[in-house]
Amino acid sequence: MNRIQLCSLLVITILIVAAASCVYRSSRDSEPSPAPTNSPNKSETLTKKFDEDKKSDKGNFVVQYLEIKNFRYNEIDRQLKEVKLLEKAADKLNRSLNLPYDIRLKTKDCGEVNAFYDSDEHSVTVCYELMEHFYKVFRSVGESDQKAYDKMFDAVRFAFLHEIGHALIDTYNIPITGNEEDAADRCSTFINLTELGEDGVNAVLAAADAFAIESKGSPAQKQNLADEHLLQEQRFYNSLCMIYGSNTEKYAYILNDNYLPKERAVRCPSEYERTVESWSNLLAPWRK
């Protein structure tokens, strides 16, 4: 091999080595890719974002007074607005919970004694007929006009928060392993006793009194037994049990033959604690 051929071979060898060095350096200098097994896939990321969006605060409880068609309810409407019962409850709820959308709190004359939650409209409606019914219930046992009005508004607060319970169960897709009507009663009692102070206690007491009075006027029949609601007698004792269980010393007066029997009362503190713990845990993800 002559000198020219040797030189040519050396140049070709150097070029090949240099080219190979460039290729390997490019691979080595780049950041190593994360192992596929440790990387969240797109579906998991989107699911997590969806869950976070559901729990973000995008709505409020909004009070809405609809036009009254029956002038008989003008006075109840006036007093309801004066005491700001719905507004106070809505404000408390808005400061406590995140909502994915607005839930409207409405009053109207419905043509029937009722209060209900509409899952399509995301609304809770308390009918003036129900308010009038509570007023007549308390008047029927000799309460004065003013006392009957006061207890009416207390009972309405319980009924209103009962329907809020249905709204929360639907909105948050809360699992219920039992009767939803009973769960809504427990939710109302939970909010009243833990969030609203003496006003809340008065609401549960008024509801209990209404249940007791109503039970005497309509004895258990097949239609009552088949209804999804508990019997009024059961709702009466459940309400009293929750109050007594929340503070056995303060509410010791509830223990008597006309109210809460001792056989039930001994279990009320643990029953109350279990109810509070359950609803606290269920609502925790949406607490502000």
Wavefront OBJ file of the C-alpha trace (Angstrom):
o trace
v 0.000 0.000 0.000
v 1.517 3.347 -0.955
v 1.475 6.464 1.178
v -1.518 8.008 -0.599
v -3.628 4.902 -0.092
v -2.641 4.726 3.602
v -3.608 8.342 4.151
v -6.977 7.803 2.469
v -7.692 4.808 4.711
v -6.849 6.805 7.858
v -9.157 9.666 6.820
v -12.064 7.269 6.168
v -11.506 5.543 9.563
v -11.452 8.885 11.417
v -14.649 10.035 9.698
v -16.476 6.811 10.640
v -15.407 7.076 14.294
v -16.365 10.753 14.432
v -19.787 10.064 12.960
v -20.378 7.229 15.429
v -19.330 9.492 18.320
v -21.869 12.127 17.266
v -24.729 9.606 17.207
v -24.058 8.187 20.648
v -23.488 11.612 22.233
v -26.882 12.747 21.001
v -28.549 9.823 22.768
v -26.530 10.143 25.956
v -26.958 13.922 26.367
v -30.786 13.776 26.252
v -32.794 13.360 29.552
v -33.815 9.730 30.105
v -37.522 9.069 29.459
v -39.607 8.157 32.532
v -40.432 4.503 32.837
v -43.837 3.865 31.238
v -45.093 2.003 34.303
v -44.686 5.134 36.474
v -46.388 7.553 34.073
v -50.083 8.437 34.598
v -51.978 7.780 31.424
v -54.222 10.345 29.781
v -57.395 8.695 31.044
v -56.245 8.859 34.685
v -55.261 12.510 34.311
v -58.632 13.440 32.826
v -60.489 11.483 35.528
v -58.557 13.269 38.270
v -59.263 16.655 36.682
v -62.959 15.768 36.365
v -63.129 14.846 40.071
v -61.417 18.110 41.004
v -63.813 20.091 38.800
v -66.801 18.441 40.444
v -65.577 19.638 43.837
v -64.724 23.188 42.739
v -67.123 25.956 43.746
v -69.127 26.876 40.657
v -72.536 27.540 42.197
v -74.566 28.831 45.118
v -77.799 28.189 46.953
v -80.002 30.949 45.524
v -83.286 32.041 47.171
v -86.179 32.692 44.799
v -89.677 33.831 45.858
v -92.157 33.022 43.122
v -95.308 35.038 42.495
v -98.143 34.170 44.871
v -101.352 33.162 43.132
v -103.475 32.679 46.262
v -103.788 35.879 48.315
v -104.356 33.698 51.418
v -100.597 33.204 51.617
v -99.635 36.890 51.487
v -99.148 37.117 55.253
v -97.051 33.957 55.460
v -94.950 35.218 52.556
v -94.461 38.570 54.274
v -93.361 36.997 57.535
v -91.111 34.474 55.796
v -89.258 37.283 54.054
v -89.142 39.303 57.274
v -87.421 36.572 59.295
v -85.154 35.760 56.279
v -85.351 32.069 57.055
v -84.274 30.883 53.601
v -81.653 33.598 53.163
v -79.957 32.767 56.469
v -79.874 29.068 55.679
v -78.577 29.707 52.146
v -75.831 31.993 53.448
v -74.711 29.393 55.965
v -74.674 26.644 53.353
v -72.834 28.808 50.809
v -70.099 29.527 53.333
v -69.774 25.833 54.153
v -70.059 23.884 50.890
v -68.791 23.959 47.314
v -71.399 23.396 44.611
v -70.877 22.379 40.962
v -73.933 24.474 39.957
v -76.628 26.712 41.473
v -79.376 25.111 43.549
v -82.463 27.310 43.764
v -84.497 27.533 46.959
v -88.051 28.417 46.026
v -91.351 29.174 47.739
v -94.672 28.974 45.920
v -98.292 27.935 46.242
v -98.349 24.423 44.809
v -101.967 23.397 45.185
v -100.943 20.717 47.699
v -99.259 20.333 51.097
v -95.708 19.529 50.050
v -92.008 20.309 49.899
v -89.803 18.664 47.292
v -86.466 18.535 45.479
v -86.446 18.600 41.663
v -83.301 16.919 40.313
v -83.899 18.185 36.756
v -84.152 21.843 37.805
v -81.707 21.536 40.720
v -84.242 23.241 42.964
v -85.823 22.859 46.387
v -89.419 24.061 46.714
v -91.316 24.648 49.959
v -95.034 25.089 49.318
v -97.054 27.715 51.171
v -99.648 24.993 51.718
v -97.120 23.116 53.887
v -96.427 26.247 55.926
v -100.142 26.800 56.414
v -100.507 23.136 57.397
v -97.857 23.479 60.136
v -99.574 26.643 61.414
v -102.922 24.815 61.642
v -101.287 21.803 63.312
v -99.904 23.930 66.134
v -103.102 25.955 66.481
v -105.055 22.684 66.781
v -103.395 21.937 70.134
v -104.075 25.356 71.601
v -100.949 27.320 70.668
v -101.467 31.084 70.403
v -101.455 32.721 66.996
v -97.922 34.075 67.432
v -96.586 30.849 68.959
v -98.102 28.852 66.098
v -96.365 31.142 63.584
v -93.032 30.811 65.404
v -93.237 27.014 65.539
v -94.419 26.949 61.925
v -91.231 28.658 60.762
v -89.134 26.321 62.930
v -90.822 23.254 61.415
v -90.401 24.728 57.923
v -86.668 25.048 58.574
v -86.510 21.329 59.328
v -88.560 20.452 56.213
v -86.472 22.793 54.065
v -83.201 21.193 55.229
v -84.739 17.748 54.723
v -85.127 18.627 51.031
v -81.603 20.067 51.031
v -80.535 16.605 52.175
v -82.089 15.113 49.029
v -80.349 17.803 46.954
v -76.927 17.017 48.463
v -77.397 13.272 48.010
v -78.203 13.857 44.332
v -75.630 16.595 43.647
v -72.691 14.836 45.305
v -73.863 11.322 44.406
v -73.646 10.383 48.085
v -74.016 6.646 48.755
v -76.981 5.817 50.983
v -77.269 2.296 52.396
v -80.845 2.559 53.594
v -84.018 4.605 53.281
v -83.239 7.944 51.588
v -86.118 9.706 53.353
v -84.661 8.721 56.712
v -81.207 9.810 55.494
v -82.657 13.224 54.540
v -84.206 13.518 58.012
v -80.820 12.727 59.540
v -79.130 15.276 57.283
v -81.611 17.961 58.350
v -81.068 17.103 62.002
v -77.283 17.055 61.513
v -77.232 20.541 59.945
v -79.700 21.958 62.464
v -77.913 20.638 65.551
v -74.306 21.191 64.454
v -74.541 24.388 62.402
v -77.534 26.482 63.511
v -77.327 26.547 67.312
v -80.532 27.096 69.285
v -82.458 27.943 66.117
v -81.575 24.492 64.842
v -82.614 22.794 68.082
v -85.948 24.635 67.950
v -86.423 23.446 64.356
v -85.945 19.780 65.286
v -88.194 20.157 68.342
v -90.937 21.827 66.285
v -90.734 19.099 63.648
v -90.955 16.448 66.373
v -94.037 18.128 67.844
v -95.643 18.299 64.400
v -94.903 14.595 63.813
v -96.501 13.708 67.166
v -99.635 15.791 66.554
v -100.035 14.467 63.009
v -99.637 10.859 64.162
v -102.638 11.219 66.465
v -104.769 12.558 63.649
v -103.921 9.799 61.165
v -103.499 6.310 62.676
v -101.228 3.882 60.819
v -102.924 2.404 57.780
v -101.720 0.364 54.827
v -100.979 3.511 52.807
v -98.878 4.964 55.638
v -96.994 1.718 56.157
v -96.198 1.426 52.446
v -94.947 5.008 52.137
v -91.212 5.597 51.670
v -91.223 7.965 54.674
v -91.032 6.529 58.169
v -94.179 6.684 60.259
v -94.656 10.051 61.956
v -94.299 8.338 65.343
v -90.873 7.036 64.315
v -89.773 10.440 63.020
v -90.913 11.932 66.332
v -88.752 9.590 68.433
v -85.778 9.805 66.040
v -85.806 13.605 66.257
v -85.956 13.582 70.059
v -83.204 10.969 70.229
v -80.863 13.158 68.191
v -81.487 16.194 70.393
v -81.025 14.233 73.610
v -77.930 12.472 72.274
v -76.299 15.802 71.391
v -76.254 16.867 75.061
v -77.766 14.494 77.613
v -77.465 16.933 80.519
v -78.917 19.961 78.777
v -81.836 18.035 77.282
v -82.507 15.683 80.197
v -86.074 17.051 80.327
v -86.815 15.051 77.171
v -86.715 11.865 79.234
v -90.324 11.360 80.291
v -93.317 9.184 79.468
v -94.661 11.676 76.916
v -91.387 12.146 75.090
v -88.383 9.809 74.906
v -88.458 6.451 76.755
v -85.319 5.475 78.672
v -84.965 2.242 76.686
v -84.260 4.278 73.542
v -82.450 7.106 75.300
v -79.481 4.993 76.420
v -78.482 4.512 72.779
v -79.026 8.115 71.685
v -75.531 9.520 72.427
v -73.863 6.880 70.237
v -76.643 7.227 67.644
v -76.061 10.987 67.500
v -72.272 10.592 67.263
v -72.604 8.057 64.465
v -74.944 10.353 62.525
v -72.608 13.339 62.911
v -69.540 11.309 61.964
v -71.246 9.796 58.936
v -72.533 13.074 57.479
v -69.299 14.889 58.332
v -67.298 12.299 56.388
v -69.736 12.215 53.467
v -69.661 16.001 53.059
v -65.940 16.447 53.819
v -64.787 16.442 50.143
v -67.023 19.439 49.396
v -66.314 21.476 52.537
v -64.788 24.894 52.059
l 1 2 3 4 5 6 7 8 9 10 11 12 13 14 15 16 17 18 19 20 21 22 23 24 25 26 27 28 29 30 31 32 33 34 35 36 37 38 39 40 41 42 43 44 45 46 47 48 49 50 51 52 53 54 55 56 57 58 59 60 61 62 63 64 65 66 67 68 69 70 71 72 73 74 75 76 77 78 79 80 81 82 83 84 85 86 87 88 89 90 91 92 93 94 95 96 97 98 99 100 101 102 103 104 105 106 107 108 109 110 111 112 113 114 115 116 117 118 119 120 121 122 123 124 125 126 127 128 129 130 131 132 133 134 135 136 137 138 139 140 141 142 143 144 145 146 147 148 149 150 151 152 153 154 155 156 157 158 159 160 161 162 163 164 165 166 167 168 169 170 171 172 173 174 175 176 177 178 179 180 181 182 183 184 185 186 187 188 189 190 191 192 193 194 195 196 197 198 199 200 201 202 203 204 205 206 207 208 209 210 211 212 213 214 215 216 217 218 219 220 221 222 223 224 225 226 227 228 229 230 231 232 233 234 235 236 237 238 239 240 241 242 243 244 245 246 247 248 249 250 251 252 253 254 255 256 257 258 259 260 261 262 263 264 265 266 267 268 269 270 271 272 273 274 275 276 277 278 279 280 281 282 283 284 285 286 287 288
